[in-house]
């Protein structure tokens, strides 16, 4: 059982939930806070969920400004109904947990994906979305992220929850959700041609992340061997 106190008056909301908790300590409480000046009072009462309308509006505006594809994606969710949204929520929480994941947009252009754009324009190549989302540290692993929405650069074509076999094209805009580490790893793939070559074809080209790591490891081993040889000679 639960109670939601969501009037426009903070004192009324606090009075409602305090009384309700006294009657039933097990209630799930949703509390609305209207004024920032009352923050201390709301902190003193431990609600299960506190709603601050001004913060919600500000965060939504910021999210739309920094992640342009978020607004059309949310609109599409509203059109598909509660059952469809519930299924998607189950899929995302099963994979990423209940903590708020990172949401970001990527455009296949010279600014955000220079390596991928160069790869796509060099020759007629079909690059599947699933291949692009391999881990640049180990391409046998998949990045902890998912594409929610794809907008084509053809005047309005969009794809909700594109499949792994979906072909990526120049000018595509992609909305991702996942872990912050996956975002950083994907940025490396999209911006470094050697890393992209490893992710897509498994080639460890000098200059790529894997090659550089192996080189550092080999260099460290060589240095340790040299130090050991020098020490042996000193003892001798």
Residue frames relative to the residue before (quaternion, step in Angstrom):
aa qw qx qy qz dx dy dz
X 1.0000 0.0000 0.0000 0.0000 0.00 0.00 0.00
X 0.0174 -0.8135 0.5813 -0.0043 3.53 -1.18 0.53
X 0.2023 -0.7523 0.6109 0.1415 3.52 -1.37 0.13
X 0.1511 -0.7700 0.6147 0.0801 3.55 -1.09 0.78
X 0.1090 -0.7802 0.6152 0.0320 3.57 -0.67 1.14
X 0.1360 0.8385 -0.4992 0.1708 3.55 -0.09 1.31
X 0.2729 0.7545 -0.5497 0.2326 3.59 0.91 0.85
X 0.6077 -0.5693 0.4148 0.3669 3.57 -1.30 0.07
X 0.6668 0.4643 -0.2965 0.5019 3.59 1.29 0.02
X 0.4276 -0.7423 0.4582 0.2371 3.59 -0.57 1.16
X 0.6600 0.5142 -0.3217 0.4433 3.59 0.92 -0.85
X 0.6329 0.5222 -0.3304 0.4665 3.56 1.04 -0.74
X 0.6470 0.5269 -0.3169 0.4509 3.56 0.96 -0.87
X 0.6702 0.4902 -0.2976 0.4712 3.57 0.93 -0.91
X 0.6420 0.5282 -0.3234 0.4519 3.58 0.96 -0.82
X 0.6424 0.5373 -0.3185 0.4440 3.57 0.98 -0.87
X 0.7391 0.4321 -0.2517 0.4513 3.57 0.75 -1.06
X 0.5993 0.5481 -0.3680 0.4528 3.61 1.07 -0.63
X 0.6654 0.4942 -0.2958 0.4748 3.58 0.94 -0.92
X 0.6606 0.5185 -0.3080 0.4471 3.56 0.94 -0.91
X 0.6608 0.5050 -0.3080 0.4620 3.59 0.98 -0.83
X 0.6184 0.5341 -0.3482 0.4594 3.59 1.08 -0.65
X 0.6791 0.4788 -0.2822 0.4795 3.57 1.06 -0.76
X 0.7981 0.0039 0.0321 0.6017 3.58 1.07 -0.77
X 0.2631 -0.8126 0.5018 0.1364 3.62 -0.10 1.27
X 0.6607 0.5325 -0.3070 0.4309 3.61 1.19 -0.42
X 0.4238 0.7302 -0.4539 0.2848 3.60 1.26 -0.04
X 0.3566 -0.6689 0.6049 0.2442 3.55 -1.18 0.67
X 0.1426 -0.8419 0.5201 0.0180 3.57 -0.52 1.22
X 0.0960 -0.7437 0.6605 0.0364 3.53 -0.97 1.03
X 0.0586 -0.8335 0.5476 -0.0443 3.56 -0.62 1.18
X 0.2551 -0.7672 0.5724 0.1367 3.55 -0.90 0.96
X 0.1194 -0.7670 0.6283 0.0512 3.55 -0.97 0.99
X 0.2393 -0.8116 0.5225 0.1052 3.55 -0.66 1.14
X 0.8017 0.2416 -0.0990 0.5377 3.60 0.95 -0.89
X 0.4900 -0.6714 0.4800 0.2805 3.56 -0.93 0.95
X 0.5846 0.6086 -0.3615 0.3965 3.60 1.13 -0.63
X 0.6934 0.4622 -0.2732 0.4805 3.59 1.18 -0.46
X 0.2759 0.8151 -0.4801 0.1700 3.59 1.25 0.24
X 0.6477 0.5389 -0.3257 0.4289 3.60 0.93 -0.91
X 0.6502 0.5154 -0.3185 0.4585 3.59 0.98 -0.80
X 0.6802 0.4802 -0.2886 0.4728 3.57 0.98 -0.83
X 0.6118 0.5377 -0.3461 0.4656 3.58 1.13 -0.61
X 0.6420 0.5422 -0.3211 0.4368 3.58 1.07 -0.75
X 0.7142 0.3549 -0.2359 0.5553 3.57 1.16 -0.59
X 0.2690 -0.7952 0.5272 0.1319 3.57 -0.55 1.15
X 0.0644 -0.7984 0.5986 -0.0061 3.54 -0.06 1.31
X 0.5612 -0.5872 0.4535 0.3670 3.56 -1.24 0.33
X 0.7965 -0.0166 0.0409 0.6031 3.56 1.09 -0.67
X 0.1082 -0.7980 0.5920 0.0331 3.57 -0.74 1.08
X 0.1980 -0.7851 0.5819 0.0755 3.54 -0.83 1.06
X 0.0461 -0.7705 0.6357 0.0019 3.54 -0.86 1.06
X 0.3670 -0.7858 0.4474 0.2183 3.63 -0.10 1.28
X 0.6601 0.5194 -0.3286 0.4319 3.61 0.89 -0.87
X 0.6602 0.4973 -0.3056 0.4727 3.57 1.03 -0.77
X 0.6187 0.5473 -0.3414 0.4485 3.55 1.04 -0.76
X 0.6684 0.4939 -0.2946 0.4717 3.57 0.91 -0.95
X 0.6656 0.5113 -0.3074 0.4483 3.58 0.91 -0.92
X 0.6816 0.4892 -0.2909 0.4599 3.56 0.92 -0.90
X 0.6419 0.5141 -0.3315 0.4624 3.57 1.03 -0.74
X 0.6353 0.5200 -0.3266 0.4684 3.60 1.01 -0.81
X 0.6593 0.5078 -0.3044 0.4635 3.57 0.95 -0.90
X 0.6534 0.5185 -0.3143 0.4532 3.56 0.97 -0.87
X 0.6623 0.5023 -0.3068 0.4636 3.59 0.96 -0.83
X 0.6589 0.5119 -0.3069 0.4578 3.58 1.03 -0.79
X 0.7498 0.3949 -0.2132 0.4862 3.58 0.93 -0.89
X 0.7701 0.2098 -0.1194 0.5905 3.59 1.21 -0.47
X 0.2119 -0.8519 0.4621 0.1257 3.60 0.35 1.24
X 0.6774 0.5115 -0.3094 0.4287 3.61 1.02 -0.67
X 0.4981 0.6832 -0.4241 0.3245 3.58 1.22 -0.27
X 0.6515 0.5399 -0.3185 0.4274 3.60 0.93 -0.88
X 0.7043 0.4292 -0.2980 0.4805 3.67 0.74 -0.86
X 0.6053 0.5486 -0.3606 0.4502 3.61 1.10 -0.59
X 0.6688 0.4858 -0.2999 0.4762 3.59 0.91 -0.90
X 0.6143 0.5389 -0.3454 0.4614 3.59 1.07 -0.69
X 0.6473 0.5168 -0.3141 0.4641 3.57 0.99 -0.84
X 0.6172 0.5452 -0.3459 0.4496 3.59 1.02 -0.76
X 0.6503 0.5225 -0.3152 0.4525 3.58 0.96 -0.88
X 0.6611 0.5163 -0.3058 0.4503 3.58 1.04 -0.73
X 0.7080 0.4909 -0.2584 0.4370 3.59 1.08 -0.68
X 0.5443 -0.6758 0.3712 0.3304 3.57 1.23 -0.12
X 0.6932 -0.5217 0.3353 0.3672 3.51 -1.34 0.41
X 0.6398 0.5434 -0.3372 0.4262 3.60 0.94 -0.82
X 0.6616 0.4960 -0.3030 0.4737 3.58 0.93 -0.91
X 0.6603 0.5091 -0.3041 0.4607 3.59 0.95 -0.90
X 0.6384 0.5338 -0.3229 0.4508 3.58 1.03 -0.79
X 0.6404 0.5212 -0.3178 0.4660 3.57 1.01 -0.79
X 0.6510 0.5044 -0.3095 0.4754 3.57 0.98 -0.85
X 0.6335 0.5333 -0.3288 0.4541 3.58 0.98 -0.83
X 0.6409 0.5228 -0.3212 0.4613 3.58 0.97 -0.84
X 0.6558 0.5183 -0.3077 0.4545 3.57 0.97 -0.86
X 0.6967 0.4803 -0.2787 0.4542 3.57 0.90 -0.94
X 0.6809 0.4767 -0.2988 0.4689 3.60 0.92 -0.85
X 0.6071 0.5471 -0.3571 0.4524 3.58 1.10 -0.59
X 0.7337 0.4185 -0.2329 0.4819 3.56 1.03 -0.76
X 0.8203 0.2598 -0.1040 0.4987 3.59 0.88 -0.94
X 0.5174 -0.6411 0.4243 0.3758 3.60 1.24 -0.11
X 0.6394 -0.5653 0.3839 0.3524 3.54 -1.35 -0.03
X 0.5191 0.6008 -0.4440 0.4151 3.61 1.18 -0.05
X 0.5849 -0.6106 0.4012 0.3524 3.55 -1.02 0.85
X 0.3024 -0.7697 0.5322 0.1812 3.62 -0.64 1.06
X 0.5764 -0.5495 0.4628 0.3894 3.55 -1.34 0.07
X 0.1016 -0.7737 0.6237 0.0454 3.58 -1.00 0.86
X 0.1429 0.8007 -0.5678 0.1271 3.58 -0.78 0.98
X 0.3482 -0.7229 0.5639 0.1957 3.53 -1.33 0.42
X 0.0827 -0.7687 0.6326 0.0453 3.55 -1.21 0.62
X 0.1530 -0.7610 0.6240 0.0901 3.54 -1.05 0.82
X 0.3833 -0.7070 0.5448 0.2376 3.57 -0.93 0.88
X 0.3873 0.6867 -0.5186 0.3309 3.56 0.15 1.35
X 0.7342 -0.4400 0.2872 0.4299 3.57 -1.30 -0.02
X 0.6604 0.5260 -0.3131 0.4350 3.59 1.13 -0.54
X 0.8150 0.2850 -0.1205 0.4900 3.57 0.80 -0.99
X 0.8101 0.1415 -0.0582 0.5660 3.61 1.12 -0.52
X 0.0260 0.8553 -0.5175 0.0068 3.63 0.75 0.94
X 0.6607 0.5071 -0.3241 0.4486 3.60 0.93 -0.80
X 0.6746 0.4814 -0.2960 0.4749 3.60 0.90 -0.88
X 0.6378 0.5235 -0.3372 0.4534 3.59 0.94 -0.81
X 0.6472 0.5099 -0.3155 0.4707 3.58 0.97 -0.84
X 0.6342 0.5380 -0.3167 0.4562 3.57 1.02 -0.83
X 0.7064 0.4742 -0.2632 0.4548 3.58 0.92 -0.91
X 0.7312 0.4382 -0.2353 0.4668 3.61 1.07 -0.67
X 0.5267 0.6467 -0.4178 0.3602 3.61 1.19 -0.32
X 0.7791 -0.0895 0.1119 0.6103 3.55 1.00 -0.88
X 0.6119 -0.5432 0.4013 0.4118 3.60 -1.17 0.38
X 0.1602 0.7966 -0.5605 0.1603 3.57 -0.15 1.27
X 0.2475 -0.7444 0.5995 0.1584 3.55 -0.98 0.84
X 0.0589 -0.8017 0.5946 -0.0151 3.54 -0.60 1.19
X 0.2959 -0.7742 0.5381 0.1532 3.55 -0.59 1.18
X 0.6021 -0.5936 0.4059 0.3470 3.54 -1.09 0.76
X 0.6508 0.5370 -0.3159 0.4339 3.57 0.96 -0.84
X 0.6411 0.5147 -0.3250 0.4674 3.60 1.05 -0.73
X 0.6444 0.5359 -0.3148 0.4455 3.56 1.04 -0.78
X 0.7205 0.4552 -0.2390 0.4654 3.58 1.10 -0.69
X 0.3491 0.7000 -0.5310 0.3258 3.57 1.08 0.73
X 0.5549 -0.6117 0.4550 0.3330 3.55 -1.18 0.60
X 0.3910 -0.7415 0.4890 0.2413 3.64 -0.65 1.02
X 0.6102 0.5284 -0.3551 0.4716 3.60 1.26 -0.17
X 0.7680 -0.0482 0.0494 0.6367 3.55 1.21 -0.62
X 0.2902 -0.8218 0.4652 0.1552 3.57 -0.07 1.30
X 0.5438 0.5993 -0.4111 0.4196 3.59 1.24 -0.13
X 0.6824 0.4472 -0.2683 0.5122 3.57 1.29 -0.37
X 0.3790 -0.7148 0.5444 0.2213 3.55 -1.20 0.59
X 0.5160 -0.6367 0.4739 0.3220 3.57 -1.02 0.77
X 0.4649 -0.6820 0.4974 0.2673 3.57 -1.11 0.75
X 0.5489 0.5619 -0.4381 0.4370 3.56 0.49 1.25
X 0.1652 -0.7729 0.6054 0.0942 3.53 -1.30 0.28
X 0.3886 -0.6907 0.5549 0.2530 3.56 -1.13 0.66
X 0.2551 -0.7948 0.5391 0.1127 3.54 -0.73 1.13
X 0.8167 0.0478 0.0738 0.5704 3.54 0.99 -0.87
X 0.0757 -0.7861 0.6133 0.0166 3.56 -1.01 0.87
X 0.0933 -0.7804 0.6175 0.0310 3.57 -0.89 0.99
X 0.3083 -0.7710 0.5343 0.1580 3.58 -0.65 1.14
X 0.4461 -0.6720 0.5277 0.2664 3.53 -1.23 0.57
X 0.4972 0.6563 -0.4215 0.3799 3.57 0.80 1.03
X 0.7185 -0.4750 0.2516 0.4415 3.55 1.17 0.52
X 0.8390 -0.2311 0.1048 0.4813 3.60 1.07 0.40
X 0.4947 0.6584 -0.4433 0.3540 3.63 1.20 -0.06
X 0.0078 0.8028 -0.5942 0.0485 3.59 -0.83 1.03
X 0.1613 -0.7647 0.6171 0.0913 3.55 -1.27 0.50
X 0.2577 -0.7488 0.5927 0.1469 3.57 -0.80 1.04
X 0.8507 -0.0192 -0.0247 0.5247 3.58 -0.91 0.95
X 0.0298 -0.8447 0.5344 0.0029 3.60 0.66 1.07
X 0.5105 -0.6624 0.4706 0.2813 3.55 -1.09 0.81
X 0.6551 -0.5153 0.3800 0.4012 3.56 -1.25 0.39
X 0.6837 0.4847 -0.2890 0.4627 3.61 1.10 -0.60
X 0.4235 0.7081 -0.4665 0.3187 3.60 1.26 -0.05
X 0.3826 -0.7387 0.5131 0.2113 3.58 -0.84 1.01
X 0.3290 -0.7368 0.5622 0.1814 3.57 -0.92 0.96
X 0.1048 -0.8096 0.5771 0.0226 3.58 -0.93 0.93
X 0.6400 -0.5062 0.4161 0.4013 3.52 -1.29 0.38
X 0.7900 0.2925 -0.2319 0.4865 3.57 -0.93 0.93
X 0.4566 0.6841 -0.4554 0.3408 3.61 1.23 -0.13
X 0.1721 -0.7329 0.6458 0.1274 3.53 -1.25 0.62
X 0.1083 -0.8225 0.5583 -0.0078 3.55 -0.77 1.12
X 0.2133 -0.7507 0.6133 0.1215 3.55 -1.02 0.87
X 0.1238 -0.8191 0.5599 0.0182 3.57 -0.64 1.18
X 0.0588 -0.7344 0.6699 0.0920 3.50 -1.36 0.37
X 0.3784 0.7255 -0.5127 0.2600 3.58 -0.98 0.77
X 0.7214 -0.4159 0.3294 0.4450 3.52 -1.25 -0.46
X 0.6188 -0.5733 0.3924 0.3665 3.56 -1.15 0.64
X 0.6256 0.5418 -0.3387 0.4477 3.59 1.04 -0.74
X 0.6314 0.5262 -0.3304 0.4640 3.59 1.07 -0.70
X 0.6200 0.5364 -0.3440 0.4578 3.58 1.04 -0.73
X 0.6754 0.4892 -0.2992 0.4636 3.59 0.89 -0.90
X 0.6524 0.5104 -0.3160 0.4625 3.57 1.00 -0.80
X 0.6491 0.5081 -0.3177 0.4685 3.60 0.99 -0.79
X 0.6145 0.5424 -0.3468 0.4560 3.60 1.02 -0.73
X 0.6237 0.5311 -0.3321 0.4676 3.58 1.05 -0.74
X 0.6585 0.5118 -0.3014 0.4621 3.57 0.95 -0.88
X 0.7111 0.4797 -0.2607 0.4431 3.57 0.87 -0.96
X 0.7581 0.4055 -0.1994 0.4702 3.57 1.13 -0.58
X 0.7374 0.3673 -0.2141 0.5249 3.60 1.18 -0.42
X 0.4015 -0.7559 0.4642 0.2280 3.59 -0.50 1.18
X 0.6507 0.5119 -0.3249 0.4571 3.60 1.00 -0.73
X 0.6424 0.5068 -0.3163 0.4800 3.56 1.03 -0.79
X 0.6388 0.5226 -0.3184 0.4663 3.59 0.98 -0.84
X 0.6373 0.5290 -0.3240 0.4572 3.58 1.00 -0.83
X 0.6470 0.5037 -0.3126 0.4795 3.58 1.03 -0.77
X 0.6678 0.5157 -0.3059 0.4410 3.59 0.89 -0.93
X 0.7564 0.4089 -0.2134 0.4637 3.58 0.88 -0.94
X 0.8283 0.2098 -0.0835 0.5128 3.59 0.97 -0.83
X 0.4901 -0.6893 0.4241 0.3239 3.58 1.23 -0.11
X 0.4910 0.6575 -0.4320 0.3740 3.57 1.24 0.24
X 0.2365 -0.7694 0.5801 0.1251 3.56 -0.74 1.08
X 0.0661 -0.8321 0.5501 -0.0251 3.53 0.14 1.38
X 0.5575 -0.5954 0.4437 0.3713 3.66 -0.96 0.75
X 0.7163 0.3787 -0.3058 0.5000 3.55 -0.78 1.05
X 0.5957 0.5555 -0.3651 0.4509 3.55 1.24 -0.32
X 0.6870 -0.4976 0.3306 0.4137 3.55 -1.25 0.39
X 0.6770 0.4979 -0.3031 0.4494 3.58 0.86 -0.97
X 0.6617 0.5117 -0.3098 0.4519 3.57 0.90 -0.95
X 0.6597 0.5082 -0.3124 0.4571 3.58 0.93 -0.89
X 0.6454 0.5110 -0.3306 0.4616 3.59 0.99 -0.76
X 0.6597 0.4978 -0.3095 0.4703 3.56 0.96 -0.86
X 0.6363 0.5334 -0.3278 0.4508 3.55 1.04 -0.79
X 0.6524 0.5047 -0.3156 0.4691 3.57 0.98 -0.84
X 0.6437 0.5237 -0.3131 0.4619 3.55 1.04 -0.84
X 0.6645 0.4960 -0.2987 0.4724 3.55 0.97 -0.90
X 0.6454 0.5280 -0.3125 0.4551 3.55 1.02 -0.83
X 0.6530 0.5117 -0.3119 0.4631 3.56 1.01 -0.81
X 0.6491 0.5126 -0.3172 0.4640 3.56 1.02 -0.83
X 0.6435 0.5230 -0.3182 0.4595 3.56 1.03 -0.82
X 0.6507 0.5172 -0.3150 0.4581 3.56 0.98 -0.84
X 0.6515 0.5097 -0.3174 0.4638 3.57 0.99 -0.82
X 0.6366 0.5267 -0.3222 0.4621 3.56 1.06 -0.79
X 0.6538 0.5138 -0.3085 0.4619 3.57 1.00 -0.85
X 0.6431 0.5194 -0.3191 0.4634 3.56 1.00 -0.82
X 0.6484 0.5172 -0.3179 0.4594 3.57 1.00 -0.83
X 0.6446 0.5207 -0.3180 0.4607 3.57 0.99 -0.86
X 0.6470 0.5189 -0.3092 0.4654 3.55 0.98 -0.88
X 0.6553 0.5108 -0.3107 0.4618 3.57 0.98 -0.85
X 0.6354 0.5334 -0.3252 0.4538 3.57 1.01 -0.85
X 0.6599 0.5035 -0.3125 0.4620 3.56 0.98 -0.85
X 0.6288 0.5401 -0.3320 0.4502 3.58 1.04 -0.78
X 0.6602 0.5000 -0.3029 0.4715 3.56 0.96 -0.88
X 0.6467 0.5186 -0.3151 0.4622 3.56 1.01 -0.86
